[in-house]
Amino acid sequence: MLRFFTKSPSAILLTGLTVGAIAGACVATAAQPNMQAALGSLQAARAELVRAEANKGGHRDRAIGFVDSAIAETKAGIAYAR
């Protein structure tokens, strides 16, 4: 029965589709365009906060700290998915 199954056109097609789906998922995971876009946005937000005046009662400094944490977590997420 194993010999018949391996020569079956439907088995070959199913195997090819499975391999293709796995390869496609690996490429999609490696690229991570959403995480990269989020990282760029966070870095831009941090730059704007740094340029802002410091007379915000400490809230600007806290916001910079929160953005730094978000940047670190985003980078960790990207590294984890690789």
C-alpha positions as CSV (number, residue, x, y, z in Angstrom):
1,M,0.0,0.0,0.0
2,L,2.9,2.4,0.7
3,R,4.2,1.9,-2.8
4,F,0.8,2.8,-4.3
5,F,0.4,5.9,-2.1
6,T,3.8,7.4,-2.9
7,K,3.1,7.1,-6.7
8,S,-0.4,8.6,-6.4
9,P,-0.8,12.0,-8.1
10,S,-2.9,13.3,-5.3
11,A,-0.3,12.3,-2.7
12,I,2.4,14.1,-4.7
13,L,0.2,17.2,-5.1
14,L,-0.6,17.2,-1.4
15,T,3.1,16.8,-0.5
16,G,4.0,19.7,-2.8
17,L,1.3,22.0,-1.4
18,T,2.4,21.2,2.2
19,V,6.0,21.9,1.4
20,G,5.0,25.2,-0.3
21,A,2.9,26.3,2.5
22,I,5.6,25.7,5.1
23,A,8.2,27.5,2.9
24,G,5.8,30.4,2.5
25,A,5.1,30.6,6.2
26,C,8.9,30.7,6.9
27,V,9.4,33.5,4.5
28,A,6.5,35.5,5.9
29,T,7.7,35.0,9.5
30,A,11.3,36.1,8.6
31,A,10.2,39.3,6.8
32,Q,7.9,40.6,9.6
33,P,6.8,43.8,7.8
34,N,4.4,44.8,10.5
35,M,6.9,44.5,13.3
36,Q,9.5,46.4,11.2
37,A,7.0,49.2,10.5
38,A,6.1,49.3,14.2
39,L,9.8,49.6,15.1
40,G,10.2,52.5,12.7
41,S,7.2,54.3,14.1
42,L,8.4,53.9,17.6
43,Q,11.9,55.2,16.7
44,A,10.3,58.2,15.0
45,A,8.1,58.8,18.1
46,R,11.1,58.7,20.3
47,A,12.9,61.2,18.1
48,E,9.9,63.6,18.4
49,L,9.8,63.2,22.1
50,V,13.5,64.0,22.4
51,R,13.1,67.1,20.3
52,A,10.1,68.3,22.4
53,E,10.7,70.9,25.2
54,A,11.4,69.4,28.6
55,N,8.9,71.4,30.5
56,K,6.3,68.7,30.8
57,G,6.4,67.9,34.5
58,G,8.5,64.7,33.9
59,H,5.9,63.2,31.6
60,R,8.0,63.6,28.5
61,D,10.9,61.7,30.2
62,R,8.5,59.0,31.3
63,A,7.1,58.7,27.7
64,I,10.7,58.4,26.4
65,G,11.2,55.5,28.9
66,F,8.0,53.8,27.8
67,V,8.9,54.1,24.1
68,D,12.4,52.8,24.9
69,S,10.8,49.7,26.5
70,A,8.4,49.3,23.5
71,I,11.4,49.5,21.1
72,A,13.3,46.8,23.2
73,E,10.2,44.5,23.2
74,T,9.6,45.0,19.5
75,K,13.3,44.1,18.8
76,A,13.0,41.1,21.1
77,G,9.9,39.9,19.2
78,I,11.6,40.2,15.9
79,A,14.6,38.3,17.2
80,Y,12.4,35.6,18.7
81,A,10.6,34.9,15.5
82,R,13.8,34.4,13.5
